């Protein structure tokens, strides 16, 4: 939904019901959406079936992607770079009482594991609070949890393993022009010149 909104300037609400029906909890949700749903999901108001059976053809998708980028054991400086494009999806250790009962402030817990990942969230931004750098994450536990559904996690120390599993989705068009530089000139320019000479 977030990536679709950034790409199209149109905010839509996807169907959690469709994703739940088609993608069991023990599967990678993005891989599942790509393989079973073709990278697209129905709108929440369209797919409201009470059935528990997966229906990949229930509608025309309102939000889609066709590529999943994975960054395992990512450097948090790298995360700062790639989040400029679109939100990230990260895994953390959410088992600590401090996390479960979080209300406000920058979350930092020495008892939190950097290797045991048991929860996924959307990483949507970053900032600094009282000289403490943080990541801003949107949780899936509703607005009654945390700071209206969000949590700020200390940045730069791989807090709770936040940099261990990082994913980002995008939509790559088949006719997208990919340019590579060679001594300051793009490969697309060389191809253009070659095309001109081939038609002489």
Backbone as CSV, one residue per row, in Angstrom:
resi,resn,N_x,N_y,N_z,CA_x,CA_y,CA_z,C_x,C_y,C_z
1,UNK,0.823,-1.197,0.000,0.000,0.000,0.000,0.867,1.261,0.000
2,UNK,1.877,1.288,0.852,2.736,2.475,0.958,3.506,2.706,-0.330
3,UNK,4.089,1.627,-0.882,4.849,1.778,-2.124,3.931,2.217,-3.249
4,UNK,2.725,1.636,-3.318,1.757,2.009,-4.350,1.398,3.486,-4.231
5,UNK,1.221,3.972,-3.007,0.875,5.377,-2.795,1.996,6.299,-3.254
6,UNK,3.247,5.907,-2.981,4.392,6.709,-3.408,4.503,6.716,-4.923
7,UNK,4.286,5.552,-5.540,4.452,5.419,-6.996,3.334,6.083,-7.780
8,UNK,2.101,6.000,-7.283,0.947,6.475,-8.047,0.282,7.719,-7.466
9,UNK,0.712,8.140,-6.269,0.074,9.257,-5.553,-1.378,8.935,-5.196
10,UNK,-1.686,7.659,-5.096,-3.046,7.226,-4.782,-3.012,6.259,-3.602
11,UNK,-3.589,6.663,-2.476,-3.586,5.830,-1.280,-4.793,4.905,-1.289
12,UNK,-4.542,3.608,-1.236,-5.618,2.622,-1.229,-5.442,1.696,-0.027
13,UNK,-6.517,1.042,0.351,-6.481,0.083,1.451,-6.601,-1.314,0.877
14,UNK,-5.546,-2.113,1.041,-5.555,-3.472,0.515,-6.343,-4.422,1.395
15,UNK,-6.709,-5.557,0.823,-7.508,-6.549,1.536,-6.635,-7.467,2.387
16,UNK,-6.699,-7.284,3.695,-5.987,-8.167,4.613,-6.570,-9.569,4.530
17,UNK,-7.875,-9.647,4.295,-8.562,-10.933,4.204,-8.016,-11.767,3.052
18,UNK,-7.803,-11.156,1.895,-7.279,-11.894,0.750,-5.873,-12.409,1.020
19,UNK,-5.038,-11.562,1.598,-3.667,-11.968,1.908,-3.669,-13.092,2.935
20,UNK,-4.534,-12.990,3.944,-4.614,-14.028,4.972,-5.076,-15.355,4.383
21,UNK,-6.015,-15.310,3.443,-6.518,-16.533,2.812,-5.468,-17.198,1.936
22,UNK,-4.689,-16.376,1.237,-3.768,-16.916,0.233,-2.352,-17.144,0.752
23,UNK,-1.973,-16.462,1.803,-0.590,-16.534,2.275,-0.532,-16.900,3.758
24,UNK,-0.357,-18.180,4.072,-0.254,-18.626,5.468,0.891,-17.926,6.191
25,UNK,0.816,-17.901,7.505,1.811,-17.181,8.304,3.221,-17.735,8.165
26,UNK,3.350,-19.011,7.805,4.687,-19.601,7.729,5.333,-19.405,6.364
27,UNK,4.762,-18.548,5.511,5.354,-18.267,4.211,5.833,-16.821,4.176
28,UNK,6.776,-16.519,3.257,7.186,-15.136,3.059,6.066,-14.433,2.312
29,UNK,5.498,-13.416,2.916,4.290,-12.812,2.373,4.501,-12.199,0.994
30,UNK,5.660,-11.573,0.750,5.886,-10.943,-0.543,6.084,-11.981,-1.641
31,UNK,6.831,-13.047,-1.341,6.985,-14.131,-2.309,5.632,-14.746,-2.623
32,UNK,4.809,-14.910,-1.603,3.489,-15.501,-1.773,2.600,-14.620,-2.643
33,UNK,2.600,-13.311,-2.387,1.778,-12.398,-3.187,2.228,-12.406,-4.639
34,UNK,3.539,-12.515,-4.860,4.053,-12.569,-6.228,3.616,-13.839,-6.946
35,UNK,3.753,-14.985,-6.289,3.482,-16.261,-6.951,1.994,-16.584,-7.032
36,UNK,1.250,-16.301,-5.965,-0.169,-16.668,-5.947,-1.100,-15.579,-6.469
37,UNK,-0.710,-14.326,-6.252,-1.591,-13.217,-6.620,-1.015,-12.346,-7.722
38,UNK,0.111,-12.767,-8.294,0.702,-12.003,-9.382,1.255,-10.662,-8.958
39,UNK,1.514,-10.502,-7.671,2.088,-9.252,-7.180,1.061,-8.184,-6.860
40,UNK,-0.228,-8.514,-6.967,-1.267,-7.517,-6.704,-2.275,-7.993,-5.677
41,UNK,-2.892,-7.051,-4.986,-3.917,-7.392,-3.999,-5.185,-6.581,-4.259
42,UNK,-6.307,-7.153,-3.849,-7.605,-6.497,-4.008,-7.764,-5.361,-2.995
43,UNK,-8.710,-4.487,-3.270,-9.059,-3.459,-2.311,-9.847,-4.055,-1.159
44,UNK,-9.734,-3.435,0.003,-10.398,-3.963,1.196,-11.909,-3.987,1.049
45,UNK,-12.466,-3.041,0.307,-13.919,-2.984,0.150,-14.421,-3.915,-0.941
46,UNK,-13.514,-4.435,-1.751,-13.905,-5.320,-2.854,-13.855,-6.776,-2.420
47,UNK,-12.764,-7.157,-1.774,-12.582,-8.542,-1.344,-13.018,-8.655,0.112
48,UNK,-14.272,-8.973,0.319,-14.778,-9.083,1.687,-15.455,-10.424,1.912
49,UNK,-14.995,-11.416,1.161,-15.598,-12.742,1.253,-15.388,-13.347,2.635
50,UNK,-16.390,-14.071,3.092,-16.277,-14.770,4.374,-15.595,-16.122,4.213
51,UNK,-15.300,-16.483,2.967,-14.646,-17.760,2.695,-13.193,-17.726,3.147
52,UNK,-12.657,-18.882,3.481,-11.244,-18.984,3.855,-10.410,-19.542,2.710
53,UNK,-11.024,-19.696,1.540,-10.344,-20.228,0.361,-9.688,-19.084,-0.404
54,UNK,-8.460,-19.304,-0.859,-7.744,-18.284,-1.624,-8.396,-18.084,-2.990
55,UNK,-8.689,-16.844,-3.336,-9.276,-16.510,-4.636,-8.419,-15.437,-5.297
56,UNK,-7.401,-15.845,-6.076,-6.481,-14.880,-6.679,-7.109,-14.040,-7.783
57,UNK,-8.254,-14.476,-8.310,-8.892,-13.761,-9.421,-10.157,-13.034,-8.981
58,UNK,-10.219,-12.662,-7.727,-11.437,-12.052,-7.193,-11.671,-10.634,-7.714
59,UNK,-10.627,-9.988,-8.204,-10.775,-8.587,-8.613,-9.562,-8.147,-9.426
60,UNK,-9.624,-6.910,-9.880,-8.448,-6.273,-10.470,-7.667,-5.638,-9.326
61,UNK,-6.370,-5.913,-9.213,-5.581,-5.413,-8.078,-5.599,-3.892,-7.981
62,UNK,-5.614,-3.391,-6.768,-5.548,-1.944,-6.555,-4.129,-1.504,-6.215
63,UNK,-3.274,-2.438,-5.844,-1.873,-2.138,-5.540,-1.036,-3.329,-5.965
64,UNK,0.098,-3.070,-6.609,0.898,-4.191,-7.091,2.391,-3.885,-7.080
65,UNK,3.180,-4.954,-7.189,4.630,-4.872,-7.304,5.085,-6.118,-8.045
66,UNK,6.286,-6.094,-8.591,6.774,-7.276,-9.308,8.215,-7.636,-8.959
67,UNK,8.741,-7.020,-7.907,10.111,-7.337,-7.505,10.261,-7.154,-6.004
68,UNK,10.975,-8.089,-5.389,11.278,-7.998,-3.965,12.789,-7.911,-3.796
69,UNK,13.264,-6.857,-3.176,14.688,-6.707,-2.890,14.944,-7.110,-1.444
70,UNK,15.931,-7.971,-1.240,16.256,-8.439,0.107,17.672,-8.022,0.483
71,UNK,17.809,-7.563,1.704,19.103,-7.126,2.220,19.318,-7.826,3.556
72,UNK,19.989,-8.971,3.537,20.238,-9.710,4.771,21.470,-9.148,5.473
73,UNK,21.365,-9.027,6.782,22.433,-8.436,7.592,22.845,-7.087,7.016
74,UNK,21.848,-6.253,6.783,22.085,-4.955,6.158,22.823,-4.007,7.092
75,UNK,23.649,-3.162,6.507,24.269,-2.080,7.244,23.221,-0.979,7.411
76,UNK,23.110,-0.399,8.590,22.064,0.597,8.810,22.288,1.871,8.004
77,UNK,23.528,2.127,7.599,23.778,3.240,6.687,23.172,2.936,5.321
78,UNK,23.254,1.671,4.914,22.628,1.255,3.658,21.113,1.410,3.749
79,UNK,20.556,1.066,4.892,19.118,1.211,5.093,18.692,2.670,4.958
80,UNK,19.519,3.579,5.437,19.220,5.005,5.305,19.144,5.415,3.843
81,UNK,19.973,4.778,3.024,19.986,5.107,1.597,18.766,4.548,0.883
82,UNK,18.480,3.274,1.101,17.407,2.641,0.338,16.013,3.067,0.800
83,UNK,15.881,3.555,2.023,14.556,3.989,2.477,14.133,5.293,1.805
84,UNK,15.083,5.983,1.169,14.724,7.197,0.442,13.782,6.880,-0.715
85,UNK,13.807,5.634,-1.178,12.986,5.224,-2.324,11.585,4.815,-1.901
86,UNK,11.488,4.009,-0.874,10.188,3.551,-0.377,10.383,2.873,0.973
87,UNK,9.298,2.634,1.721,9.410,2.001,3.038,10.065,0.627,2.978
88,UNK,10.613,0.203,4.110,11.245,-1.104,4.231,10.385,-1.990,5.124
89,UNK,10.605,-3.275,5.015,9.925,-4.238,5.883,11.006,-4.994,6.635
90,UNK,10.940,-4.935,7.957,12.030,-5.446,8.789,11.510,-6.454,9.814
91,UNK,12.438,-7.271,10.310,12.109,-8.214,11.364,12.816,-7.820,12.643
92,UNK,12.166,-8.036,13.779,12.763,-7.700,15.072,12.406,-8.752,16.115
93,UNK,13.133,-8.709,17.217,12.766,-9.491,18.396,11.772,-8.645,19.191
94,UNK,10.515,-9.072,19.192,9.465,-8.303,19.866,8.996,-8.983,21.144
95,UNK,9.838,-9.848,21.708,9.405,-10.669,22.842,9.544,-9.989,24.200
96,UNK,10.307,-8.903,24.253,10.563,-8.265,25.538,9.354,-7.474,26.043
97,UNK,9.194,-7.429,27.349,8.076,-6.709,27.960,8.087,-5.235,27.576
98,UNK,9.290,-4.661,27.494,9.406,-3.257,27.128,8.846,-2.973,25.750
99,UNK,9.015,-3.924,24.840,8.470,-3.770,23.489,6.954,-3.937,23.515
100,UNK,6.497,-4.984,24.174,5.067,-5.283,24.218,4.275,-4.157,24.877
101,UNK,4.886,-3.503,25.873,4.203,-2.449,26.626,4.637,-1.048,26.189
102,UNK,5.329,-0.942,25.071,5.847,0.350,24.606,4.725,1.378,24.446
103,UNK,5.030,2.608,24.885,4.064,3.699,24.751,4.665,4.878,23.989
104,UNK,5.882,5.292,24.379,6.494,6.442,23.727,8.001,6.439,23.966
105,UNK,8.693,7.404,23.316,10.139,7.513,23.453,10.872,6.635,22.462
106,UNK,12.198,6.620,22.570,13.036,5.790,21.699,13.295,4.472,22.408
107,UNK,12.830,3.387,21.818,12.950,2.072,22.445,14.370,1.538,22.327
108,UNK,14.942,1.150,23.469,16.271,0.544,23.527,16.266,-0.444,24.683
109,UNK,16.642,-1.689,24.410,16.558,-2.732,25.434,17.739,-3.677,25.280
110,UNK,18.614,-3.718,26.279,19.792,-4.583,26.210,19.419,-6.059,26.273
111,UNK,18.221,-6.377,26.747,17.783,-7.767,26.808,17.187,-8.260,25.514
112,UNK,17.059,-7.371,24.577,16.478,-7.697,23.277,17.519,-8.415,22.419
113,UNK,17.112,-9.499,21.747,18.036,-10.289,20.934,18.266,-9.645,19.570
114,UNK,19.501,-9.728,19.099,19.814,-9.216,17.761,19.827,-10.335,16.728
115,UNK,19.540,-11.552,17.170,19.564,-12.699,16.248,18.243,-13.462,16.192
116,UNK,17.446,-13.397,17.244,16.165,-14.110,17.265,15.054,-13.179,16.794
117,UNK,14.589,-13.392,15.575,13.570,-12.532,14.979,12.212,-13.224,15.050
118,UNK,11.213,-12.537,15.630,9.898,-13.165,15.754,8.734,-12.256,15.350
119,UNK,9.052,-11.098,14.776,7.973,-10.169,14.422,8.402,-9.284,13.253
120,UNK,7.444,-8.911,12.417,7.715,-8.076,11.245,6.971,-6.752,11.354
121,UNK,7.629,-5.676,10.933,7.003,-4.352,10.918,7.418,-3.606,9.659
122,UNK,6.742,-2.496,9.420,7.090,-1.625,8.302,7.924,-0.467,8.830
123,UNK,9.092,-0.278,8.240,9.971,0.822,8.629,9.695,1.980,7.678
124,UNK,9.187,3.087,8.212,8.716,4.165,7.340,9.527,5.454,7.433
125,UNK,10.434,5.550,8.399,11.191,6.786,8.504,12.261,6.726,9.578
126,UNK,12.878,7.849,9.830,13.948,7.919,10.827,14.079,9.353,11.322
127,UNK,14.783,9.515,12.425,14.979,10.846,12.971,15.905,10.817,14.170
128,UNK,15.929,11.906,14.917,16.766,12.028,16.112,15.927,12.673,17.209
129,UNK,15.960,12.097,18.396,15.224,12.632,19.542,16.185,12.747,20.720
130,UNK,16.423,13.974,21.170,17.360,14.220,22.280,18.713,13.571,22.012
131,UNK,19.225,13.771,20.805,20.522,13.256,20.352,20.546,11.738,20.179
132,UNK,19.410,11.080,20.255,19.346,9.630,20.043,18.733,9.354,18.671
133,UNK,19.508,8.782,17.741,18.953,8.466,16.421,17.987,7.291,16.513
134,UNK,16.932,7.327,15.719,15.942,6.252,15.789,15.348,5.929,14.417
135,UNK,14.763,4.734,14.352,13.948,4.318,13.210,12.486,4.447,13.614
136,UNK,11.648,4.905,12.711,10.213,4.976,12.975,9.533,3.807,12.274
137,UNK,8.876,2.959,13.050,8.247,1.756,12.507,6.742,1.758,12.760
138,UNK,6.007,1.259,11.785,4.561,1.096,11.914,4.279,-0.365,12.228
139,UNK,3.627,-0.609,13.351,3.309,-1.971,13.756,1.932,-2.376,13.230
140,UNK,1.598,-3.636,13.408,0.326,-4.166,12.899,-0.639,-4.510,14.028
141,UNK,-0.406,-3.944,15.206,-1.207,-4.288,16.380,-2.301,-3.271,16.675
142,UNK,-2.561,-2.373,15.749,-3.618,-1.391,15.947,-3.132,-0.115,16.603
143,UNK,-3.968,0.904,16.570,-3.570,2.219,17.085,-3.603,2.314,18.607
144,UNK,-4.146,1.323,19.271,-4.157,1.334,20.738,-2.820,0.884,21.323
145,UNK,-1.963,0.311,20.465,-0.637,-0.111,20.925,0.376,0.984,20.633
146,UNK,1.375,1.097,21.515,2.490,2.004,21.273,2.058,3.454,21.160
147,UNK,2.755,4.183,20.312,2.442,5.587,20.060,1.494,5.658,18.871
148,UNK,0.218,5.384,19.121,-0.829,5.349,18.082,-0.497,4.346,16.969
149,UNK,0.097,3.221,17.378,0.411,2.166,16.423,1.839,2.176,15.917
150,UNK,2.637,3.139,16.359,4.017,3.284,15.896,4.994,3.094,17.054
151,UNK,6.241,2.820,16.696,7.309,2.711,17.681,8.583,3.306,17.096
152,UNK,9.340,3.990,17.930,10.661,4.496,17.540,11.716,3.599,18.178
153,UNK,12.572,3.028,17.342,13.594,2.086,17.797,14.982,2.693,17.578
154,UNK,15.840,2.586,18.578,17.180,3.163,18.499,17.893,2.700,17.237
155,UNK,18.477,3.661,16.532,19.139,3.400,15.247,20.655,3.371,15.404
156,UNK,21.308,2.495,14.616,22.767,2.463,14.566,23.419,1.372,15.373
157,UNK,22.622,0.580,16.111,23.187,-0.481,16.958,22.520,-1.830,16.680
158,UNK,21.821,-1.936,15.582,21.083,-3.156,15.227,20.177,-3.600,16.380
159,UNK,19.472,-2.645,16.942,18.593,-2.916,18.078,17.526,-3.955,17.724
160,UNK,17.458,-5.005,18.504,16.479,-6.096,18.329,16.608,-6.778,16.969
161,UNK,17.801,-6.667,16.341,18.027,-7.319,15.052,17.344,-6.636,13.890
162,UNK,17.088,-5.338,14.012,16.317,-4.614,13.008,16.969,-4.598,11.624
163,UNK,18.299,-4.805,11.572,18.996,-4.783,10.286,19.262,-6.180,9.725
164,UNK,18.824,-7.214,10.425,19.137,-8.583,9.991,18.360,-9.023,8.763
165,UNK,17.077,-8.703,8.733,16.223,-9.089,7.607,15.492,-7.846,7.121
166,UNK,15.885,-7.346,5.961,15.300,-6.122,5.413,14.798,-6.406,4.004
167,UNK,13.557,-6.039,3.732,12.976,-6.251,2.407,12.330,-4.963,1.911
168,UNK,12.300,-4.846,0.587,11.699,-3.677,-0.052,11.075,-4.125,-1.365
169,UNK,9.861,-3.674,-1.647,9.201,-4.056,-2.898,9.240,-2.891,-3.875
170,UNK,9.155,-3.215,-5.169,9.094,-2.185,-6.194,8.411,-2.731,-7.441
171,UNK,8.068,-1.834,-8.336,7.471,-2.226,-9.612,8.425,-1.803,-10.714
172,UNK,8.990,-2.785,-11.416,9.945,-2.525,-12.483,9.253,-2.761,-13.814
173,UNK,9.197,-1.746,-14.659,8.549,-1.887,-15.958,9.479,-2.565,-16.944
174,UNK,8.911,-3.320,-17.877,9.709,-4.054,-18.861,10.483,-3.122,-19.774
175,UNK,9.916,-1.946,-20.039,10.574,-1.028,-20.967,11.382,0.046,-20.249
176,UNK,11.660,-0.206,-18.960,12.455,0.768,-18.204,13.861,0.860,-18.784
177,UNK,14.373,2.068,-18.926,15.715,2.279,-19.466,16.714,2.226,-18.323
178,UNK,17.613,1.269,-18.370,18.642,1.149,-17.339,19.945,1.708,-17.908
179,UNK,20.475,2.722,-17.281,21.672,3.373,-17.779,22.867,3.064,-16.889
180,UNK,23.978,2.768,-17.525,25.224,2.537,-16.809,26.225,3.569,-17.307
181,UNK,27.106,4.029,-16.439,28.037,5.067,-16.845,29.412,4.493,-17.146
182,UNK,30.046,5.074,-18.116,31.405,4.691,-18.489,32.160,5.977,-18.769
183,UNK,33.113,6.308,-17.888,33.867,7.549,-18.002,32.932,8.758,-18.097
184,UNK,31.857,8.730,-17.310,30.960,9.877,-17.252,29.866,9.877,-18.297
185,UNK,29.925,8.968,-19.272,28.899,8.906,-20.308,28.042,7.675,-20.096
186,UNK,26.774,7.775,-20.405,25.878,6.650,-20.172,25.951,5.646,-21.301
187,UNK,25.722,4.372,-20.960,25.681,3.318,-21.957,24.547,3.568,-22.933
188,UNK,23.463,4.180,-22.453,22.338,4.488,-23.332,22.780,5.430,-24.446
189,UNK,23.704,6.363,-24.143,24.205,7.286,-25.157,24.983,6.535,-26.229
190,UNK,25.855,5.584,-25.816,26.619,4.801,-26.776,25.695,3.984,-27.673
191,UNK,24.629,3.430,-27.086,23.687,2.644,-27.878,22.968,3.517,-28.892
192,UNK,22.690,4.766,-28.491,22.024,5.698,-29.394,22.930,6.023,-30.582
193,UNK,24.208,6.290,-30.306,25.164,6.585,-31.375,25.320,5.378,-32.290
194,UNK,25.435,4.179,-31.720,25.563,2.963,-32.506,24.350,2.779,-33.414
195,UNK,23.174,3.110,-32.908,21.953,2.994,-33.696,21.993,3.943,-34.891
196,UNK,22.500,5.163,-34.674,22.586,6.130,-35.763,23.504,5.631,-36.871
197,UNK,24.690,5.116,-36.494,25.646,4.651,-37.490,25.146,3.408,-38.213
198,UNK,24.393,2.575,-37.533,23.908,1.347,-38.163,22.859,1.630,-39.221
199,UNK,22.311,2.847,-39.207,21.278,3.192,-40.182,21.802,4.094,-41.289
200,UNK,23.115,4.322,-41.321,23.708,5.140,-42.389,23.832,4.354,-43.685
